[in-house]
């Protein structure tokens, strides 16, 4: 499951698909992001803002809930929704970092269901090599993730495009000028 399908979430869909995870359920409030997740191989693509979103996740998992949910946004509503769709033994992995508190709405359910919260920052030794190997073997392709290439001198433009979602950016690459 992906909470928001920006750059990290979009790449996660591709990597999860390549690793054989099933089902891959992508959630986002933005239709363009959901379309991208579908294109990238998500089994189910749901509107995270829909009133029945949690019920739909339960439905597509046969009532079991998720083994793992990823929060790529780092915002309270995404985390709350992710916690609500975890199954027994499920893990919520926090990738999006905001420096704000994490709230577990019902610690009794969380504990009784043996759920866990896992922090993630950066990557472990060997992770980059693993991704490069997946790229070399053709298991994943991130070419379509680069939505814009700008010279380094236009770094502020890149930040503005990301903040204002100009051109529906996934990744903007800055290159040094010759």
C-alpha positions as CSV (number, residue, x, y, z in Angstrom):
1,X,0.0,0.0,0.0
2,X,1.2,3.5,-0.8
3,X,-0.3,6.4,1.1
4,X,0.5,9.1,-1.4
5,X,1.9,8.5,-4.9
6,X,4.5,11.2,-5.4
7,X,8.0,10.2,-6.4
8,X,8.6,7.8,-3.5
9,X,5.2,6.2,-3.8
10,X,5.4,5.8,-7.5
11,X,8.8,4.1,-7.2
12,X,7.5,1.9,-4.4
13,X,4.7,0.6,-6.7
14,X,7.3,-0.4,-9.3
15,X,9.7,-2.0,-6.8
16,X,6.9,-3.8,-4.9
17,X,5.7,-5.2,-8.2
18,X,9.2,-6.2,-9.3
19,X,9.7,-8.0,-5.9
20,X,6.4,-10.0,-6.4
21,X,4.4,-8.3,-3.6
22,X,0.7,-9.0,-4.0
23,X,-1.6,-7.3,-3.9
24,X,-0.1,-3.9,-4.4
25,X,-2.8,-1.4,-3.3
26,X,-2.1,2.2,-4.1
27,X,-4.0,5.0,-2.4
28,X,-4.1,8.7,-3.3
29,X,-6.5,11.5,-3.4
30,X,-5.3,12.8,-6.7
31,X,-6.6,11.2,-9.9
32,X,-3.4,11.7,-11.8
33,X,-1.4,9.9,-9.1
34,X,-3.9,7.0,-9.2
35,X,-3.6,6.8,-12.9
36,X,0.2,6.7,-12.6
37,X,0.0,3.9,-10.0
38,X,-2.3,1.9,-12.3
39,X,0.2,2.4,-15.1
40,X,3.1,1.4,-12.9
41,X,1.4,-1.9,-12.0
42,X,-0.7,-1.5,-8.8
43,X,-3.3,-4.3,-8.5
44,X,-5.8,-1.9,-6.9
45,X,-5.9,1.9,-7.1
46,X,-8.2,3.6,-4.6
47,X,-9.2,7.1,-3.9
48,X,-7.9,7.7,-0.3
49,X,-10.5,10.5,0.1
50,X,-13.4,8.3,-0.6
51,X,-15.7,7.5,2.3
52,X,-15.5,3.8,1.6
53,X,-11.7,3.6,1.1
54,X,-11.0,1.7,4.3
55,X,-13.8,-0.7,3.5
56,X,-12.5,-1.2,-0.1
57,X,-9.0,-2.1,1.3
58,X,-10.6,-4.6,3.6
59,X,-12.6,-6.0,0.7
60,X,-9.7,-6.5,-1.7
61,X,-7.7,-8.2,1.1
62,X,-10.4,-10.6,1.8
63,X,-11.1,-8.9,5.1
64,X,-7.5,-9.5,6.3
65,X,-6.1,-6.0,6.1
66,X,-2.6,-5.2,5.0
67,X,0.6,-6.9,6.0
68,X,2.6,-3.7,5.3
69,X,1.5,-0.1,4.7
70,X,3.9,2.7,3.7
71,X,3.4,6.3,4.6
72,X,5.3,8.3,2.0
73,X,3.6,11.6,2.9
74,X,4.3,12.1,6.5
75,X,0.9,13.5,7.3
76,X,-1.5,12.6,10.1
77,X,-4.5,11.6,7.9
78,X,-2.4,9.2,5.8
79,X,-0.9,7.6,8.9
80,X,-4.3,7.3,10.6
81,X,-5.8,5.7,7.5
82,X,-2.9,3.3,7.1
83,X,-3.2,2.2,10.7
84,X,-6.9,1.5,10.2
85,X,-6.2,-0.9,7.3
86,X,-3.4,-3.0,8.9
87,X,-4.2,-6.6,9.5
88,X,-3.0,-8.8,12.3
89,X,0.7,-8.5,12.6
90,X,0.7,-5.6,10.1
91,X,3.4,-3.0,10.0
92,X,3.2,0.7,9.2
93,X,6.5,1.9,7.7
94,X,7.0,5.7,8.1
95,X,9.0,7.0,5.1
96,X,7.6,10.5,4.9
97,X,9.3,12.5,7.6
98,X,7.8,15.6,9.1
99,X,9.1,15.8,12.7
100,X,5.6,15.7,14.1
101,X,4.1,13.3,16.5
102,X,2.7,9.9,15.5
103,X,-0.7,9.1,16.9
104,X,-2.0,5.6,17.4
105,X,-5.8,6.1,17.7
106,X,-6.5,2.9,19.5
107,X,-3.5,1.3,21.4
108,X,-5.6,-1.6,22.5
109,X,-6.4,-2.7,19.0
110,X,-2.9,-2.0,17.9
111,X,-1.4,-4.2,20.6
112,X,-4.1,-6.9,20.4
113,X,-3.4,-7.2,16.7
114,X,0.3,-7.4,17.2
115,X,0.9,-4.4,14.9
116,X,4.0,-2.4,14.7
117,X,5.3,1.0,13.6
118,X,8.6,1.1,11.8
119,X,10.7,4.1,11.1
120,X,12.7,4.3,7.9
121,X,15.3,6.9,7.0
122,X,17.6,6.6,4.0
123,X,18.7,3.1,3.1
124,X,20.6,0.3,4.6
125,X,24.1,-0.6,3.2
126,X,23.7,-2.4,-0.1
127,X,20.2,-0.9,-0.9
128,X,21.5,1.3,-3.8
129,X,23.4,-1.6,-5.2
130,X,20.1,-3.7,-5.0
131,X,18.2,-1.1,-6.9
132,X,21.0,-0.7,-9.5
133,X,20.9,-4.5,-10.0
134,X,17.2,-4.4,-10.5
135,X,17.6,-1.6,-13.1
136,X,20.4,-3.6,-14.9
137,X,18.3,-6.7,-15.0
138,X,15.3,-4.8,-16.4
139,X,13.2,-5.6,-13.3
140,X,12.4,-1.9,-12.8
141,X,12.6,1.2,-15.0
142,X,12.5,4.7,-13.6
143,X,13.0,6.6,-16.9
144,X,9.4,7.8,-16.9
145,X,9.8,9.1,-13.4
146,X,11.9,12.0,-14.5
147,X,9.4,14.6,-15.5
148,X,11.8,17.5,-16.0
149,X,15.5,18.1,-16.4
150,X,16.9,21.6,-15.5
151,X,20.3,23.1,-15.2
152,X,21.6,23.4,-11.6
153,X,21.3,27.2,-11.9
154,X,17.5,26.7,-12.0
155,X,17.3,24.8,-8.7
156,X,14.8,27.3,-7.3
157,X,12.6,26.8,-10.4
158,X,12.7,23.1,-9.7
159,X,11.7,23.6,-6.1
160,X,8.8,25.9,-7.2
161,X,7.7,23.3,-9.7
162,X,7.6,20.6,-7.0
163,X,5.9,22.8,-4.5
164,X,3.3,24.0,-6.9
165,X,3.0,20.7,-8.8
166,X,3.8,22.3,-12.1
167,X,3.6,19.6,-14.8
168,X,2.6,16.9,-12.3
169,X,6.2,16.3,-11.2
170,X,7.5,13.0,-10.0
171,X,11.2,13.7,-10.1
172,X,13.1,16.7,-11.3
173,X,16.8,16.2,-12.2
174,X,19.3,19.0,-11.9
175,X,22.4,18.8,-14.1
176,X,25.6,20.8,-13.9
177,X,26.1,23.3,-16.7
178,X,29.0,22.7,-19.1
